[in-house]
Amino acid sequence: MLASGHDYHPAMPIMWSRIHAELGISPTPLTHELVMRAIEPGMAESEDLDWKQALPPDVEKKRWEFAKDVAAMANTRGGLIVYGVREANEGAVELTGVPNGERDRQSLRSYANGRIRPLVDGLQIEALDDSGENGLPGLIAVFVPPSADAPHVIGEKNALDVPYRYGTDTNWMSESQLERAYRDRFTRRADDRTALTALIALIDGMIPEIDLEKNIWVAMSARPVAPLPLLHTRPDREQATATMHDTYRLAEGIDDFDSPRPGTCALVSSERMPLCRQNRVLRADRPVGGRTAHVRTDGDASTAGQPARRRVHRDVGSASR
């Protein structure tokens, strides 16, 4: 059996943004404190950072404006919109704060989902509250990922437009720009299919390493749609190894067979696919409960693997009794 997919997006904090880059901070959850640190020096708006003093009022025109801002960032390279910060001359000036309850955030999400096509997958809308004793007003951060589904259009029926970010401005795509945007989308999808097919082919290369007589094997391959942020640091071997061990611990926790017997985990390299700085693949073989899992993972998080499930042999006569 062969399974492949890439549509699952677990809830997680905003880990990377222009604020992180400008402050020289490694990927870490975006917090109220980090925004305050960005306001102090008057961090400037950019193609992927937009300061907003107030939430969109409950007026149809402003709802469309929010959808336009989100679609424009998704059509460019993604970005961050922060509500609750006053700006002047495109630079942050002061914290003003905005209501950031669940209802406020759901309203923003409904504005985007009801007016942007296709939907922006992975859109995050988070409340940022002051964790200190100052009782500072809260914020809402809207993280727009770079979208593999671009171009995103906004409008109704025959009145459709395609926005994009140009510096700190939002413009509308011309016919030639729109043509190029659709061509890029089709090229990305073709490249994804080719890469996924290559991952599936890797599974055939694992066949000599597994015992088809003793186990039932389920083959899986997956490839991420959204790329890592441009300035996101790549994992080193130690981090990759720790991730693989965490994966095994998770697998053991959900295993419905016998308790795992002590096993070993060998991490070796292969030249078949790139990983981290050494341009190698990380391969992990570990017997768990009498079974072995073979996993190959690429530096861009593409994965091909075969977890074994032990065959269950039953005596028909005993079972019938």
WOLINHU-V563551 format. One record per helix or strand of 3 or more residues. SS is the DSSP state (a for helix, b for strand). FROM is the first residue (numbers start at 1). LEN is the number of residues. If there is no record, write none. Layout:
ss->SS from->FROM len->LEN
ss->SS from->FROM len->LEN
This chain:
ss->b from->2 len->4
ss->a from->18 len->6
ss->a from->32 len->9
ss->b from->49 len->4
ss->a from->60 len->15
ss->b from->79 len->5
ss->b from->85 len->4
ss->b from->91 len->5
ss->a from->102 len->12
ss->b from->124 len->5
ss->b from->139 len->6
ss->b from->153 len->4
ss->b from->159 len->3
ss->b from->163 len->4
ss->b from->169 len->4
ss->a from->175 len->35
ss->b from->215 len->8
ss->a from->237 len->18
ss->b from->266 len->5
ss->a from->276 len->3
ss->b from->281 len->8
ss->b from->291 len->7
ss->b from->303 len->8
ss->a from->316 len->5
